[in-house]
Amino acid sequence: HGCLLNAGRLRRGFSVFYALICLNIAASTKKGREIMTLQQLHYILTIAETGSMNKAAELLYVSQPNLTSTVRELEKEFGFAVFHRSGRGVTPTRDGVELLTYARQVWTQMEALN
């Protein structure tokens, strides 16, 4: 695959959408790599919409620690933080905003198929 890449090398200047697609291809072809599932995509979109890990966890029927762990694993895989965390909640980072823009498009297209 031409777009296999090391997620740890992702930095500004790479298209986050390209990273999302490449990570899925790389994940499916390399041992020990995870695929960003539709469930995980739904998780980050819900977190962004609510601005809160706790509220998102309630809506998604998952524990807040599990949700936080899932997001941290994704961020580690991507090589960048998706969200800024504070006592008041979460807000997308600059890279997170770009990722979420494309994630919404993917989610909308996926819903249209159903």
Secondary structure, DSSP 8 states (H G I E B T S, - for coil): -TT---GGG--TTS-HHHHHHHHHHHHHHSTT-----HHHHHHHHHHHHHT-HHHHHHHHTS-HHHHHHHHHHHHHHHTS-SEEEETTEEEE-HHHHHHHHHHHHHHHHHHHH-
